[in-house]
């Protein structure tokens, strides 16, 4: 009965979403006549969050106990799997991942209903109605097309197990972080629709929306960084990004969320960029829906692409058309009513943010076109491949000027500034960039893009800390620290990307036990091959002695694993990390005559990619804490002012 209880909770949550949508919409357009309706919408949203959380917890319990009478558990779990992967199996499949999406969305709506009091009631009800409208599509998808609680009669004797590539601790946390990011963008979308419907695009609206955008951006940053590192060490191909459509599906919402974050911050602080903020709120959520469609519709073949049922793909495509089409229609009808807001000059911090938003939007267009074009041509039986030769140079056309503007932007004043005021800083940045560029060209002689990347990385790193100069660091707001650390993280990541691309050395060797080979500054000796066994796999493990520049040997043990439920062979890489890079080793098949294939890489400064990514997320977290604290303090001051006025009038 426990599975039926989870399904019943999901049905009740869907019914409350209908109630929330209907009563919220009526109040939005007839608030004077139906004032009492607002007292129904908030409790409905709160209870909806509770019911969805209950439904998801029940599914998690079914996976934890390996209830093989539930079809989803039988298809994606196994009694012999470690507990962490049993629990991760809850969202490591199509139905469970969509239930997680709905659960996070419902809980976000409940949080808004319970704590948000800054917006006018009409705007608040319109926002909750929009949130219910988005949620209803996913409820319908789960209940009519992808029921996670469907029974299996008779129960399976044993489960089929989770995809072995997903049986990794990193993948236990990577998908939820991305879903939190996607759902945060759905909340931002709901705020944007609510403000459009009530024509209340104000700084208060932006302050209410900003924490959700910032939170979504943080989770997307963590999710993309963690996913990149997982693919790097787990898939055994030695790369951290390949412009795969599934990778792009998470990158596109991040690009849109980055632009939206800057825009909503300007609106909250300076009452400018009103139309930009609304448009980017629609675009960001649209990109999260496009990503969901690509990964969950079965149109792609990937380790992440769970669905292969054309009916589900059609359902998701219909939702995509309804949400994006409806949002664009509302924007087209109501955008004319959004007033311009405060003006500013091109040479100002707002001007720099607008330039960066344009560049980010252009990069988003490049990625979207490169991702969808092969799918469109395949519909006409023409297969094309779009990869790094397209994405890298075309994206760089917009990324390089964007990084330069990002370096200079924080040095400018709001509203209006003069470039002469920051001339010393500009000269220092230019000199550093040119010296680095000349040094790389003279001593390294690498390709154009990595050379420019290293020079720009130095520029961004130095420029990111310039706003701290001449200020009392102890008194700086957390939001300022967050901006500095996030921009510094971008520079650090860029330096890692460019260095890894420019200086990586690869060696493919077939060696016997006792033989040695060389890659970069490392000497590697194959000591022996051992058979080993895990909880649901067996493997051949290569024991390697790796010495750096003739120093003391370090033992590493790459494996070639064979999983038996489901049957699949994987390569487990072995890594040695030094301050200046990583040694990356993969054990291949037996090559005959007692020789074994070894694939080795020396990747200088590659770890800076993920260190920088975590710095970006940390900067966002500091900014979020600072903004929330500032908003709470502002509310407290306003509440005390109202109390004083009440006492004075009494």
N, C-alpha and C positions, 0 to 999 in steps of 0.2 A: 504493500500500500504506500510505501514511502515515495516511490516514483510518481504515483498518481497524486500525492499531496503536492509535489513540486510542480506538476502540470496544472493542478487547480490554482495554486498560487500565481502562476503565470497568467492564467485566464482572468483571475480577479484583478491583477495588475493592469491587464489590457482594458478591462471594463472601467477601471478608475481613470485610465488615460483618456477614454472616450468622454467620461464625465468632466475631466479637467479641460479637455478641448472645447466641449460644447459650452460649459458655463463660463470659461475664460473668454471665449469669443463673444458671447452675448454681453458680458460685462464690458468688454473693450469698446463695443459700438453703442451700448445702451447703459452706460454706467449710472446715469441719473435715475433711470427707472428700475434697474436691477442691482442696486448697491449690495443687497444681501448675498448675491452670487459670489462675491469675492471671499466670503467666509466659508465657501465650499471648496474652492479651487486649491487653496493652500493645504488643507488636511488631505485632500485627494492626492496631491503630489507627494506629501510625506508618507502616506500609507502605501502608495505605489512603490516607493523606494524600499520600504520594509518587505513587501511581498516579493519583489524581485530578488532582494538579498536572500530571503528564505529559499526561493527556488534554486538559486545558484549554489547555496550551501548544501542543499539536498543532493544536487547533481555531484558536487564534490564528494559527499559522503558515499554515494553509489560507486564512484571511482575508487575511493579509498578502500572500500570493502570488496571491490571487484565483483559487483552484482552482475553476473552474466545473463540474467534474465532481461536486462536492459540492452537493447541493440547497440546503442552508442558505446557502452562499456565493452561489450564483446568485440566490437570492431576496432577499438583503440586502446585496449589495456590487456594485461596478462597477470595472472596470479603471482608469477615469480619476479615481477618487476620491483625494483626498489620503491619504497613508499613515495619519495619525492617525485618520481616519474609517474606514479599512479595519479598523484594529485595534479601534476602538470598535464596529464592526459585529459583533464577536465576541459582545458581550453586549447589543447593541441589537436583539435579537430574542427570541422566546420560548424556543427550545431553548438558545441560548447563555447567556441569563440564568439558566436553571435549572441549566445545567452549572456556571456560576460559583457559584451558591448551594451546590451539592453540594461543589464544590472547597473553598470557604472553610470549610464545615462539617467536611469530612474533615481539613483541615489544622489546624483548631481542636482536633478530637479527638486528632490526633497530638501537638499541643503539650501538651495536658492529660496524655496518657499518658507523655510524656517528662519533664515537669518537676514535675508535681504530686505532692508526697509528704506533705502535711500531714494528709490525711484518713485515717481507718482504711481498711484495704485493702478491706473489704466495701463500704463506701460508695463507694470509688473504682471498684470493679468494677461496682457498680450504676449509677453515673454513666456509665461508658463503654458499658454495655449499653443504657442509655436513649438515648445519643447514636447508637449504631448503629441502634436501632429507628427513630429519626427519619430517619436517613440512608437506610435501606432503602426507605422510601416514595418518596423522591425518585429513588433509583436505579431503582426499578420504573417510575416515571413517565417517566424519560428513555429507558430501554431498551425499553419496550413501547409508549409513546405518543408520545414526542417525541425520536426519535433524532437527535442533532445531526450525525452522520456519515453520514447516508443518502446514497447515490450517486444521480446523475442520469444516465440512459442514454437517448440520447446526451448528452454535456455541452452546456451552453448556449453559444451563440455570444457572449453578453454578459450581464452581471448586471443585475438590476432596480434595484439601488442601495438605499441606506439612506434612510429617511424624511427628507426635507430638514429638517424641524423638529429632527431629532436630530443633524444635521450641524453641531454647535457644540461648541467646546472644553469648555464647561461640562458638556455631556451626555456627554462622554467620561469624566468622573470622577464625575458625580452618581449613576448607578446602582450602581457598585461600593461607594460609601460606604454607601448604604442597605442593600446586601446584607450588608456587614460588620456593620452594626447588627442586622439580622434574625438573622444566624447567631450573633452574640454572645448574643442572647436565647434561641436554641435551646440554647446551652451552659448558660446560667443555668437553663433548664428542666430539662436533664439533671441538673444538680446538685440541683435541688429534688426531682426524682423519686428520685434516688439516696438523698438524705437521708431522704425519706419512707419508702422501702422498708426502710431499715435503722434507722429511728427515731433518727437521729443529727443532729438539727437543733440544732447547737451553734455557738458563736462561731467555731470553726475552720472549720466548713462555710461560714459567712458570709464569712470572710476568703478562702477559696478561690474563692468565687463572686463576690465584689465586683469584682475587676479585670475580669471578663468583662462584668458589668453596666455598669460605668463605661465600658469600652471601647465597648460597644454603644451606650450613650447618647451618647458623643462622636460616633461615626460617624453616628448618626441625626440629631443636631443639625447636623452639617456638611452631610449630605445634604439635609435639609429646607431649610436656609438657602440652599445653592447652587441647589436646585431652584426655590425661590421667586424668586431673582434671575434665573435663566435664563428662567422664565416671564414675568417682568417685562419683560426687554429683548428677548426673542426673539419672543414671540407677538404683540407689537404692540398689545395692548389696554390697556396702561397700568396694570394691576393687579398686585399681588404675592401675592394670595391670594383665591380665589373659592369656597372650600369645595367644590371639585370632589371627587367620590368618590375619584379617584386621589390627590389631595392628602391627603384624610382617611385614605387607606390607609397613608400614612407617619406621619401625625400620631398616630393611635391607638396604635401601638407606642411612640412617644416618650412619650406621656402615661403609659402603663403603666410604661415603663422609668424615668421620673422618680420615680414613686411607689416602685417596687422599689428604686431606688438609695438613697433615703432610708431605707427599711425595712431593707435588708441592712446599711447602715452602722450603724444602731442595734443590730442583732443582733450585729455583729462587735465593737462597742465596749462595749455595755452589756448584752448577753445578754437583750434584750427584743424584742418583736414577732416571735416565732417563727412563729406561724400566719400573720400578715400577710405575712411574707417568702415563705413557701411558696405562699400563694394568689396573690400578685402575680407570682411566677415563672411560675406556670401561666397567669395572665391575660396577661402580657406576650407570651409565646410564642404564645398563642392569637390575640392581635391581629396579630402578624406573619404568622400563617397566614391570617387573614381578609384582610389586605392582599394577600398573595400570590394568594389566590383571586380577589379583585376585579380585580386587574390582569392576571392570567395566564389567567383562565378564559374570556375572551371575553364575559362578562356585561356589561362596560362598553365603550363606544366612546370611545377616547381615544388621544392620541398615544403614551401609555405602554402601552396595552392591546394586547399583541402577538397573543394567541391568539384565533381565531374558530371553533375546532373544538369542537362540543358534547361530543365524546368526551373531550377534554382537560379541559373544565370539569367533567364528571362525575367524572373521575379525581381532580382536585384537591378536589372536594367530598367524595369518599370519604375522602381523606387528612385533610381538615379534620375530618370527623366522628370518624375514628379517633383522631387526636392529641388533639383537644380533649376528646372524650368519654372517652377513656382516662385523660387527665390528671385530669379532674374526678372520675372514678370512683376513681382512686387517692387523690386528696385526700379524697374523702368517706369512704373506708374507713380511711385512716390518720390523718386530721387529729385524731381523738380521742386518738391516742397522742402528739401533740406537746404537750409540757408548756408551761405558761404563760410561763415565763421570769421575769425580774426585773420587779417592779412599779414604777410611777412615778405621780406625781400629774399632774393635768390641766395645772396651771401648771408646766411644765417643758419642756425642749427636746424630749423624746420626745413630750409631749402636743401640742406645736405640729406636729411631724412627722406625728402621727396625723391631726390635723385637716386638714392639707394633703393627706395621702393620701386621705382621704375626699372632699375637694373635687376632687382630680384624677380619682378614680374616677367621680365624678358627671359631670364634664366628658366623660370617656371615654364614659359611657353616653349623654350627649346627642349626641356626634358619631356614635357607632355607630348610634343610632336614626335620626338624620337621614340617614345614609348608606344604610342598608339599607331604610328605609321605601319610597322610590320603587321599589326593585327588587321588593319584595313586592307593591306595588299593581300594578306592570306585569305581574306574573304573572297578575293577574285583569283584564287589559286596561283598567286605569285608570292613566292617566299623571298623575303629580304632580311638581312641582318643589320641592325643598327647598334653600334657599340662605341668603344672609346674613340676610334678615328673620327666619329661625328661629334660625340658629346664633349670631349675634352677641348678641342679648339673653338667650337662654336660657343660653348659656355664661357670660355675664357674671354671672348670678345666683350662680354658684359661683366664678368667677375672681376677682371683686372681694374677697370675704372671704379667699380663699386668698392673695392678694397681701398683704393686711394682716397675716395671720398669718406669712407668709414674711418680712415686714419685721421683725417682733418676735421670731420664733423664735430666731435666732442670738444674741440678747441674753440669753436665759434660760439657767439652769444645767441640768445633767442631773439626773434623778431628781425633784428637788423645788426649787421656787423660790417667791419671793414677789413679786408685781407691784409692791409698794412699793419694792423694791430698784432697779428700773429706771424709777421714776416720772419722773425728769428726762428720760430718753431718750424715754419715751412722750409727755411733754408737748411736747418739741421736734418729734417726728414729727407729732403732731396739729396743732400750730400751722402747720408748713410745709404740710401738706396742706390745711388750711382756707384759709390765705392764698393758695395757688396756685389753689384752687377758686374763691375769691371773685374773684381777679384775672382768671381766664379768663372767668367769667360776666360780669364788669363790662365787659371790654374786647373780648372776642371774640364772645360771644353765640352759641356753637355748640351742637350737639346734646348730649344728656345723656351718652351713653356716651363720646364723645371727651373731654368735659370731665372726667368722672370718671377717664378713662384718663390724662390729663395730670397730674392731681393725684396719682394713685396712683404714676405713674412717678417724680415728684419724691420721694415718700415712700420708695419702694423704693431709689432711687439713694442718698439720704442714709443710710437705715437700713443699707444693705449695707456701708458703710464704718465703721459704728460699732463693730463688734467689734475694729477695729484701734486704737481709742482707748486711750491709756494703756499700750500694749504695745510692747515692743522689736521693731520691724518686722524687724530683721535675724535675730532668733531665732525668728520665727514659722514653724511647719511649712508645707510646701508645700500640704498638704491644706487648711489654713486660708486661705491665699492663693487656692487654687482655689475655695473656697466664696464668698469675698468677690467675686472677679472674675466668677464665674458669676451670682451674684445681682445684681451691678452690671449685667451684660449684659442680664439680664431687664428691669431698669428702663430701660436705654437703648433696647432694642427696643420696649418699651411706649410710650415717648415718641415714637419714630418712627412707630409704628402710629397712635397717636392724632392726632398732628400731620398726618400724611398724609391721614387720613380727614377731619379737620376743615377743613383749609386748602387742599386741592388746588383749583387753578383749571384749567378745561379750555376749549379754544377749537377749534372746527371751522370752517375757512375754505376758500374756493375762491379762489385768487389766481393772477394772471398773473405772468410773469417781470418782475421789477422792483417788484412790489407789496410792501407791508409789512403786518404784522398784529401785534397785541399780545396777550400772555398773561402775567398777573402783572407782574413787573418787567421782562420781556423784550420787546424789539422784534425781530421776525424778518422778514427780507427774502428772497424767493425770487430768487436770483441767476441760476440757469440749471438746465436739466434735461439731464443727460449720459447717453448709453448706455455701459454698462461690461460687462465679461465676467469671469467667474471660472473655476475649473477645471471645474465642471460646471453652470454657470448663467450666464444673462445678466440684466441688470437695467437699470432706469431709476433714475438717481441724482439726487436733488434737492440742489443745492448751496445751502445757506442761510447767510445772515449773521445771527448772533444777537448782540445787544448788551444788556448788563445795565445798566439804568438809564442809558442813553445813553452807556455806556463804549465801549471799543474792541471792534469786532465780532470774533466767533469763528466760524470756518467749521465747519459740521456737514453731514453728507451721508447722510440716510436713504435707503433703497433699497426699490424694489419688485422682488423677484427672481422669475425664472422658472427653475426647475430642469427639466432635460430627462430625468433618469433617477433616480427616476420623475418624471413630469410633475407639477409642483405650483408654485403661486404663494405666496410668503411676503413679509411685510413686515419689513425690518430697521430697527429704530428707531435713532435717533441721540440721544445723551445729552450734556449738559453738566453737570458736577457742581461745585457750590459748597459752601462750608461750611454754608450754610443750606438746601440742597435741590438738586433736579435739574430741569433743563429736559428734557423728553421730547418728541421729534418723530417723527412717522410720515408718510411720503409715501403718499397714496392714488392713486386712478385719475384720469385726465384727465376734467375736468368739462365739457368743451366750450368753444368760443370761446377757446381758448388758456389756460384756467384749469386749475389742478391742486389737488386736495384736499390739505389739510394738517390733521393732527390734532395739537394741541399741548397739553401739560400743564405746569404749574408745580407741583412737589410739594415743599413745605417739609419739611425734616428727614427725607425718606424714606430716605436712606442709613443713618440710625441703626438701621433695622430689621435690616439685614444686619451692620452693625458690632457691634450687640448680640449677634446670633446667633453671630458668630465669637468674641466675648468669652466667651459661655457655653461654647462648645467649648474655648476656651483654659483656662478655669477647670477644666473637667473633665479636660483633659490634665495640668494641674499637680497636681490631686488624685490622678490615676492614678500619676504619677511618684512623688509623695510616699508614697502607700500602698504601692507596690511596694518602694520603698527601705526603708520602715519594716518591711515583712514580711521582706525579706532580712536586715535587721539583727537582727530578732527571731530568725530561724532561726540566724544565726551565733552569737548569744549562747547560744541553747539548745544548739547543737552543742558549743560550748566547755564549757558546764556539764556535759554528758554526758561529754566527754573527761576533765574534771577528776575527776568521780566515778569514772570507770573507772580512772584513775591512782591515786586514793586507795585504792580497793578492792584494786588490785593490790599 
